[in-house]
Amino acid sequence: MGDSTDARTPDGPAPDPAPRVPAGRYGAAVFRPDQEGEDARIDLGALAYDDMTLARLRALGAGPGVRCLELGAGTGSVARRLLTEAGVAGVLAVDRDVRFLASRPQPGLVTLEADLTDPAFDPGRFDLVHARFVLMHLPEREHLISRFAGMLAPGGVLVLGDAVDLTGAAAPATPYTRAVRAMWRGLRDTIGTDVTWTPRYPELLRAAGLEAVAAEIHVPPLVPGSPISRFWAGTWERARAAMTATGLVDDAELDAAIAFLDSPGCAALSPGLITAWGRRAGDARAA
């Protein structure tokens, strides 16, 4: 596999080299929305995580009268379920490319094409602000968390979710774990994705001035044919060039990892979803 052996030690992967300056960003260098099937790939992730996300949002008060802001809305699965199942007053769904949102209009769903990192981005104040699998792909994360907290109405809640890596040194060295490690490093090098900081979410939400901070982790089971297994297979195909460029896997090993996901012998942990939340002080009824 070329020089890939230089990137490993007998006990697992060698420490990551110094990060490269990313060459692009999400939706441009990889995971382009104009690529055939990208909306279906996103929807597979939604099938794996939406039930847990909706349960948490409803437990935090999403319901009639609540005004919601969905950041990095993707295909809009969370936004639509907030309207149809939680009965919220309305959802403003924001993304850099709203083609998937616009293709499925729904009463109460308003779309806005915008860059969340633009200093001029200020969509208003909301009772619920939610972003999932967004901040892990963006620079200046701590600054953005503070900005998102500033979009809360009094008593409003900010809910943030991102990936948490479970392929540490204790995980066995298999084609699957090498593929996961190659994915994180490859995406870091190409678009700046970083999941090493996500366990700090509770600390960062407190630093943003929020109260009643808490967090949880959900790990969907890797079952052959399941949405999460199909999601990772599709993700690795799209990120193949970035992953093999790391030297941690070659094409044959990546093919073996994808086949493993759909095999009866699959026994591994998927990357998890860490969800953290905090509430702005004040009485929402006074807003």
C-alpha positions as CSV (number, residue, x, y, z in Angstrom):
1,M,0.0,0.0,0.0
2,G,2.7,2.5,-0.9
3,D,4.2,4.3,2.1
4,S,1.2,3.6,4.3
5,T,3.2,1.5,6.7
6,D,5.0,4.7,7.7
7,A,1.7,6.0,9.1
8,R,1.2,3.1,11.6
9,T,2.8,1.6,14.6
10,P,2.3,-1.9,16.0
11,D,-0.1,-0.6,18.5
12,G,-2.3,1.4,16.1
13,P,-2.0,4.7,14.1
14,A,0.9,7.0,14.6
15,P,0.1,10.5,16.0
16,D,-1.4,12.7,13.4
17,P,1.1,14.9,11.6
18,A,0.7,18.7,11.7
19,P,-2.6,19.6,10.1
20,R,-2.4,20.9,6.5
21,V,-4.2,24.1,5.5
22,P,-7.5,22.8,4.1
23,A,-7.7,23.1,0.3
24,G,-11.5,23.5,0.2
25,R,-14.7,23.3,2.2
26,Y,-17.7,21.0,2.7
27,G,-19.9,21.0,-0.4
28,A,-17.0,22.0,-2.7
29,A,-14.0,19.8,-2.2
30,V,-16.1,16.8,-1.2
31,F,-19.8,16.1,-0.7
32,R,-20.9,18.4,-3.5
33,P,-24.7,18.9,-3.6
34,D,-24.7,18.7,-7.4
35,Q,-23.2,15.2,-7.2
36,E,-25.8,12.5,-8.0
37,G,-27.2,10.9,-4.9
38,E,-25.9,13.4,-2.4
39,D,-29.4,14.1,-1.0
40,A,-29.9,10.3,-0.6
41,R,-26.7,10.0,1.3
42,I,-27.7,12.8,3.7
43,D,-31.1,11.2,4.1
44,L,-29.5,7.9,5.2
45,G,-27.7,9.9,8.0
46,A,-31.1,11.4,8.9
47,L,-32.7,7.9,9.2
48,A,-29.9,6.9,11.6
49,Y,-30.0,10.0,13.8
50,D,-33.3,11.9,13.4
51,D,-35.4,9.9,15.9
52,M,-32.9,10.6,18.7
53,T,-32.5,14.2,17.7
54,L,-36.3,14.9,17.6
55,A,-36.8,13.2,20.9
56,R,-34.2,15.5,22.5
57,L,-35.6,18.6,20.9
58,R,-39.1,17.8,22.0
59,A,-37.8,17.1,25.6
60,L,-36.2,20.5,25.5
61,G,-39.5,22.2,24.7
62,A,-40.0,22.1,20.9
63,G,-43.7,22.3,20.4
64,P,-46.6,24.7,19.6
65,G,-45.6,28.4,19.5
66,V,-41.8,27.7,19.4
67,R,-39.9,29.5,16.7
68,C,-37.0,27.4,15.4
69,L,-33.7,28.1,13.5
70,E,-32.2,25.1,11.8
71,L,-28.5,25.8,10.8
72,G,-26.9,23.7,8.1
73,A,-30.3,22.2,7.4
74,G,-29.2,19.8,4.6
75,T,-32.3,18.1,3.1
76,G,-34.5,19.5,5.9
77,S,-35.5,16.3,7.6
78,V,-35.2,17.7,11.1
79,A,-36.9,20.9,10.2
80,R,-39.9,19.1,8.6
81,R,-40.3,16.8,11.5
82,L,-40.3,19.7,13.9
83,L,-43.3,21.1,12.0
84,T,-45.2,17.8,11.4
85,E,-44.5,16.0,14.7
86,A,-43.7,18.7,17.3
87,G,-46.1,21.3,15.8
88,V,-43.7,24.2,16.2
89,A,-44.8,27.7,15.0
90,G,-42.3,27.7,12.2
91,V,-38.7,26.8,11.1
92,L,-36.2,29.0,9.3
93,A,-33.8,26.5,7.6
94,V,-30.4,27.8,6.6
95,D,-27.8,26.3,4.3
96,R,-25.1,27.5,1.9
97,D,-27.0,25.6,-0.8
98,V,-30.8,25.2,-0.4
99,R,-31.5,23.1,-3.5
100,F,-32.6,20.1,-1.4
101,L,-34.7,22.3,0.9
102,A,-36.3,24.1,-2.0
103,S,-37.2,20.9,-3.8
104,R,-39.5,19.8,-0.9
105,P,-41.5,22.9,0.1
106,Q,-43.7,22.6,3.2
107,P,-46.0,25.0,5.0
108,G,-44.2,26.7,7.9
109,L,-40.8,26.0,6.4
110,V,-38.8,29.1,5.3
111,T,-35.5,28.6,3.6
112,L,-32.5,31.0,3.6
113,E,-29.3,30.5,1.6
114,A,-26.5,31.9,3.6
115,D,-23.0,31.3,4.9
116,L,-23.1,30.8,8.7
117,T,-19.5,32.1,9.0
118,D,-20.4,35.4,7.4
119,P,-20.1,38.1,10.1
120,A,-23.2,39.7,8.6
121,F,-25.3,36.6,9.1
122,D,-28.0,37.5,11.7
123,P,-31.4,35.9,11.0
124,G,-33.1,37.1,14.2
125,R,-33.9,35.6,17.6
126,F,-35.4,32.1,18.2
127,D,-36.7,29.9,20.9
128,L,-34.8,26.9,19.5
129,V,-31.5,27.0,17.6
130,H,-30.2,23.7,16.3
131,A,-27.2,22.6,14.3
132,R,-26.1,19.0,13.6
133,F,-22.9,17.9,11.9
134,V,-22.1,21.5,11.1
135,L,-19.5,23.0,13.4
136,M,-17.2,20.0,12.9
137,H,-16.6,21.2,9.4
138,L,-16.2,24.9,10.2
139,P,-13.3,27.0,11.5
140,E,-13.6,29.4,14.5
141,R,-16.0,27.0,16.2
142,E,-15.8,28.7,19.6
143,H,-16.7,32.0,18.1
144,L,-19.6,30.5,16.1
145,I,-21.0,28.8,19.3
146,S,-21.0,32.2,20.9
147,R,-22.7,33.8,17.9
148,F,-25.4,31.0,17.8
149,A,-26.1,31.5,21.5
150,G,-26.7,35.2,20.7
151,M,-29.5,34.1,18.3
152,L,-31.6,32.8,21.2
153,A,-34.6,34.6,22.6
154,P,-34.8,34.8,26.4
155,G,-35.3,31.3,27.7
156,G,-34.4,29.8,24.3
157,V,-32.2,26.7,23.9
158,L,-29.2,26.1,21.7
159,V,-28.7,22.4,20.7
160,L,-25.6,21.4,18.9
161,G,-24.6,17.9,17.6
162,D,-21.5,16.6,16.0
163,A,-19.6,13.4,15.5
164,V,-17.5,11.8,18.3
165,D,-14.8,9.4,17.3
166,L,-14.6,5.9,18.9
167,T,-11.6,4.6,17.0
168,G,-9.0,5.5,19.6
169,A,-5.8,3.5,20.4
170,A,-7.9,0.8,22.2
171,A,-9.9,0.0,19.1
172,P,-8.6,-3.1,17.1
173,A,-6.6,-2.4,13.9
174,T,-9.0,-3.6,11.2
175,P,-9.8,-2.4,7.7
176,Y,-12.9,-0.7,9.3
177,T,-11.0,1.3,12.0
178,R,-8.3,2.2,9.5
179,A,-11.0,3.5,7.2
180,V,-12.6,5.6,9.9
181,R,-9.2,7.1,10.9
182,A,-8.4,7.8,7.2
183,M,-11.7,9.5,6.8
184,W,-11.2,11.9,9.7
185,R,-7.6,12.7,8.6
186,G,-8.5,13.0,5.0
187,L,-11.5,15.3,5.7
188,R,-9.3,17.4,8.0
189,D,-6.7,17.8,5.3
190,T,-9.2,18.7,2.5
191,I,-12.0,20.7,4.2
192,G,-10.8,21.2,7.8
193,T,-13.1,18.8,9.5
194,D,-12.1,18.2,13.1
195,V,-14.0,16.0,15.7
196,T,-11.3,16.0,18.4
197,W,-12.8,18.9,20.2
198,T,-16.5,17.8,20.3
199,P,-16.3,16.3,23.8
200,R,-15.7,19.9,25.0
201,Y,-19.2,21.0,24.0
202,P,-20.5,21.4,27.6
203,E,-17.6,23.6,28.5
204,L,-18.0,25.7,25.4
205,L,-21.7,26.2,25.9
206,R,-21.1,27.3,29.5
207,A,-18.4,29.7,28.2
208,A,-21.0,31.1,25.8
209,G,-23.1,32.1,28.8
210,L,-25.7,29.4,28.7
211,E,-27.3,27.7,31.6
212,A,-28.7,24.2,32.3
213,V,-26.0,22.7,30.1
214,A,-25.9,18.9,29.5
215,A,-24.9,16.4,26.8
216,E,-25.5,12.9,25.6
217,I,-24.0,10.5,23.1
218,H,-25.9,8.2,20.7
219,V,-24.2,5.4,18.8
220,P,-26.4,3.7,16.2
221,P,-25.6,0.0,15.7
222,L,-23.7,-1.1,12.6
223,V,-26.1,-3.7,11.2
224,P,-25.6,-4.8,7.6
225,G,-28.0,-2.9,5.3
226,S,-28.9,-0.4,8.0
227,P,-29.1,3.3,7.2
228,I,-25.9,4.1,9.2
229,S,-23.9,1.4,7.5
230,R,-25.1,2.5,4.0
231,F,-24.4,6.1,5.0
232,W,-20.7,5.4,5.9
233,A,-20.3,3.3,2.7
234,G,-21.6,6.2,0.6
235,T,-19.5,8.7,2.5
236,W,-16.3,6.7,2.0
237,E,-16.9,6.4,-1.7
238,R,-17.3,10.2,-2.0
239,A,-14.3,10.8,0.2
240,R,-12.2,8.0,-1.4
241,A,-9.5,10.4,-2.9
242,A,-9.1,12.3,0.4
243,M,-8.9,9.0,2.4
244,T,-6.3,7.2,0.2
245,A,-4.2,10.4,0.1
246,T,-3.5,10.0,3.8
247,G,-1.6,6.8,3.3
248,L,-3.6,5.1,6.0
249,V,-5.6,3.0,3.5
250,D,-5.4,2.2,-0.2
251,D,-8.3,1.4,-2.5
252,A,-8.2,-2.3,-1.8
253,E,-8.4,-1.8,2.0
254,L,-11.1,0.8,1.6
255,D,-13.1,-1.7,-0.5
256,A,-12.6,-4.3,2.2
257,A,-13.9,-1.8,4.8
258,I,-17.0,-1.0,2.8
259,A,-17.7,-4.8,2.2
260,F,-17.2,-5.3,6.0
261,L,-20.1,-2.9,6.7
262,D,-22.5,-5.2,4.8
263,S,-21.1,-8.5,6.0
264,P,-22.5,-10.9,8.6
265,G,-19.2,-10.6,10.5
266,C,-19.5,-6.9,11.0
267,A,-18.7,-6.1,14.6
268,A,-17.6,-2.5,15.3
269,L,-18.7,0.8,16.7
270,S,-20.0,3.5,14.4
271,P,-18.8,7.1,15.1
272,G,-21.3,8.5,17.5
273,L,-23.4,11.7,17.7
274,I,-22.7,13.9,20.7
275,T,-25.6,16.3,21.4
276,A,-25.1,19.1,23.8
277,W,-27.5,21.9,24.9
278,G,-27.8,25.0,27.0
279,R,-30.4,27.6,27.7
280,R,-30.3,31.4,27.7
281,A,-31.4,33.0,30.9
282,G,-34.8,34.7,30.9
283,D,-38.4,33.9,30.5
284,A,-39.4,32.9,27.0
285,R,-42.9,34.2,27.6
286,A,-41.5,37.7,28.0
287,A,-40.1,37.8,24.5
